[in-house]
Amino acid sequence: MSFSSDVKGELAHIRVERKSDMLAEISGFLRVSGSLRLAGGGKFTIVASTENPAIARHYKKLIKRYFDSTARLEVGDSQMPGRSGSGYRYSLTISPEEKSQQILRETGMLLIREGNDYLSDGIYAPIVHSKSCKKAYIRGLFLGCGTISDPHRSYHLEFVLNSRVVANDLKRLIGSFVNLSANITVRKEDYIVYIKKADYISDMLGIMGADAAMLDFENIKISRGIRGEAQRISNCDNANVDRALSASEQQIRNIRKIEDQVGLDYLAPPLRDVALIRLERPEASLGEIGELLSPPIKKPGVSKRFTKIREIADSLDTK
């Protein structure tokens, strides 16, 4: 199973206790997973679909508990585009006899304006009046249209929506939590609300109630951070070694030039001492060369002596 499936599996087994949270979660799920069919007499049948049987069972129970409505569960072949292999799609069907009209009204999907019914778009504000309801609504949206990538590979959580209004409302809803934000992009005909920052994704898992997944995510994030830091240190060490070897080669070239043209006795004793050590120890660091001198000197002192040797070597070109 994928990490995203594990997260949804955990969320689908949460037992919601507060009535307002039940309504918010059902509303979020129906907003993105539900479709309407005319049932005659101006009434509708609600059909909500998912490819996850645990999610279907979860909302069948939740709708029964809150609305005392029995949604009919049907199983069919998945028709999702781009899928390979066989799969199943689980549909919850709620007829007018099972209170579909009442459900549409209470979830804010069917409203009245000037005495006439109309289908609303966006997130119905009275449904998300509290912090707890906001969390439940986001959980319902995620179970309906959300995915999260494997954190071993990348950090990415997204909601795939077919409404710009819902996308903008969700972006604002996520931003209502402290130190949390999301972005929107368009992919073909869909509006994608996404989060790529690891800390934000971890917070989102906690907000939705996926506590076990959040702990797994944090452990993976820490492990990736340690490996990344080790790699950065290794890269830095390698770069330092490369620079040191390059500097050593240049110092040796300067010393050989002086030796060939005027002899090393041309150098003052302090300079001649570091030159001879460098010829004997091409791989030695400046600090190690300083320790081999008598008396020992520190790295900056050794560096100054090599700078003077370079200046002498350069001056030979003008003679």
N, C-alpha and C positions, 0 to 999 in steps of 0.2 A: 504493500500500500504506500501511496505517496504521503508526504508530510501534510499536504492540503487535505487529503482524505482522513488522516488521523485527527487533524484539528476539527473537521466537520463531525467526525464520529464522536469526539468528546463533547462538542457543543450540542449534538442531537440527544445526548443522554442527560443533559441538565434538567433537573426538575424545577420548573418555575412555580413559585408559590404565590406571589402577589398578583392579584387580578389585573392591575394596571400594566404590569410587566407582561403578562400573558397576552393582553390585547396588543401591546406594542410589538411584541415579537411576531405574532400572527400577522399584523398589519405589514410589517417589513417584508415578511416572506411572500405574502400574497401580492404585494406591490410589484415585485420583480419576477415572481414565478407564476402568477395567476393570469388567466385569460378568461374572457367572458363569452358566453354563447347565449343568444336570444332563446328564451324558453316560452315566448308567447305572453300576451297580456302585458307587455312592457316589462316583463321580469327577465332575470338573467340566471344562468347556471354558471357557477365558478368552477374552473378547472385549473388546478395548480400541479405542476409537474417537476420531477426531480429524477436524477439518475442514481440517487443514493437511497436504498430502502430504509436505512435508519432514520433519515430525514423525513421520509414519507410517514413512517410509523409515529415519529415524534409529533408531527403536526396533526395527524389524525387524532391522537390522544389529546393534544392541546386544544384543538377546536371543540372536541367533545366536552372537555372540562369547562371551557369558558362559555361556549354558546349552547351547550347541550345539543349539538348538531352532529349527526353521523355522516361523515364524508365517506363516499364509496371509493375504495382503493382498487385501482385497476393496473395491470402490468402489461406492457407492450414492448415491442422492439424499439430500441433507441433510434431516432432519426437525426441525431446530431450530426451536422456536416463535418467532414474531415476526420471522423472517427474510424479507426480500423478495428476489425474483429467484431464480434457480437457483443451486444449489451442490451440492457433493459431500461425502460423508462417507467417510472411509477407515477401515476396520476391520481390526485384526490379530486373527486367530483362532488360538488355541493349543489343540490337542486333547490328550487324555490320551496319545496316541501320541507327541506332541511335548513330553512332560514337563510338562504343565500342573500335575499334582499336586506335582512337585518344585519348580516355580516358585512355587506358592502357599505351600509350606512355607518355602522359603528366603527369600522376601520377607516372611515373618511374617504373611501373610494367612490362612493355615490353620495352626492350632496344635492341640496335644493337651492335654486336661485329663481327668484320671482315666481315661486310656485311650481317650477319645473325641475325635474331631476336632471342632473348632468354628471358625467364621469369626471372626476378630478384628476389632476396630475400633481406630481411633487409629493413631499412628505407632509402629511396632515398634522399641523402644529399641535393641536390639543392632545394628540397621541403621545408626543414626546415632551410632556410638560415637566418631567422630573429627570434627574440624572440617571436614576435606575431605569426609567422607561427608555431613555436615549440608548443606554447600553443594550437593552433587550431588542430595540428596533434595529440597531446595527447588527446584532447577532442574527436576527431574522433575514436581513439583507444579505449577509455573508453566506448563510446557509442556502439562500436562493440563487445568488449570482457571484459569490466571491471565490477567489483562489489565492493561495500563498505558495511561493516557490520553496524548494528545498533549501534551507539556510546553509547547508554545506556548500552549495553552489552560488547562490545569490540571495540578496535581500529584496523581496518584491511581494507586495500584497495588493490585490486589486479587486474592484467591483465592476462587472461588465453590465452596463445599463443601456436601455434603448431610449431613454428620455433625458434630454438636456436639463430639464427642470429638476428631475430627481437627482441627477448628477450634481448640480449646483447646490441643491438642498443638502445632499449628503456631505459635500465638501464643507459646508457651513456647520453641519451637525458634528462632524469630526473635529473641526476647529473650535468648537465650544468647550472641548476638554483642554485643560491647562497643558501648555507646551506640546501641543499636538496639531498637525496640519497634514493636508493631502493635496494632491494636484489632479488636474483633469486633462486628458488628452482624447483625441478622436481616433478610433480605429475602424475604418470602413464606415458602417452605419451606427456603430456603438459609441457610447461615451464611457470612457474608462476613468474611474476615480482610483488613484493609485498612491501607494506609499513605498518609498525605497530606503528610507533611513531606518537602520536596524533598531535603534532605540524606540522609534515611533511604532514599528511593527510589534515589538515586544509589548508596548503599552496597549496596542489594539487587541492583542491576544488576551491580555488581562481584562480589558474592558468588556470583551465579549464573554468572558468566563472560562476561557480555555487555559486554566491554571497549569495543568500538566504540560501542555504544549508550550506554554510560555517558559517554563523551567527548562525544557529540552532546548528551546530556541536560545535561551541565555547561555546554557552550557556550550552549545555549538558556537555561539558568537564569541565566547571567551576563548574557546579552543582555537578558533580561526584567528583571533587577535594575537594569541601567543605565537602561533605559527608565523603569522605575518610579521610580528616584531622580530622573531628569530631570523627570518629571511632578510629583513631590513638591516639587522645588525651584521649578518653575513655579507650582504652586499656592500655595506659600509666598510667592513674589515677588508674585503677584497679590493675595494677602491683605494683604501689607505695603503695596502700592500703595493698595489700597482703604482701609486704615486711615489711611494718610498723607493721602489726599484728604479723608477724613471729618474728620480733625483740622484740616486746613487750612481747610475750610469753616466749622468751629466757631470757629476763630481769627478768620477774616474777619468772622463775625457779631458776635463780641465787639468787634472794632475798630470796625465800622460803628456799633454801638450807642453806644460811647463818643464817636465822631465826631459822631453825630446829637444826642446829649444834652448833651455838655459840650465837644466839640471835642478834637482830638488834642493840642493844646497843654496839655491837662489832664494828660497823661502826662509822667513824667520823661523826660529825653532818651534814656536807654538803652532805655526801653520804647517811646518814639516811633520810635526807629530801626528796631527789629525790626517794628513795626506797619506802617511805610511800605514796608519791603521785602516783607512778606507781601502787602500790597495790590498791589504791582507784580509779584510772582512767586508767584501762588497755588499753582503746582505744585512750588515749591522745597522741598527737604527741610530739616530743621532744621540739618543740617551745612552745607548750601549757604548758608543764611541767615547762619550764623555766620561763614563765610568772607567774606561781603560786608560785614560790619561793620568799622569802623575804630576801634580795633584789632580783629582777628578774635577770636572766642571759640569755644569748643567747643560741641558739641551740647547737653550738660547745661545749660550756661549759657543757651542760647537757650530751652530748654524751661522753665527757671525764669522767664524774662521773660514768656513766654506764659501761664504759670500766674498770674503777678501781674496781667497784663492781664485774664485771666478773672475774677479776684477783684474787680478794679475794676469790670468790667462787671456782675457780680452785685450789687455794692454799690449800683449806681445804682437797682436795683429797690426798695431800702429807703428811698430819699430822696424 
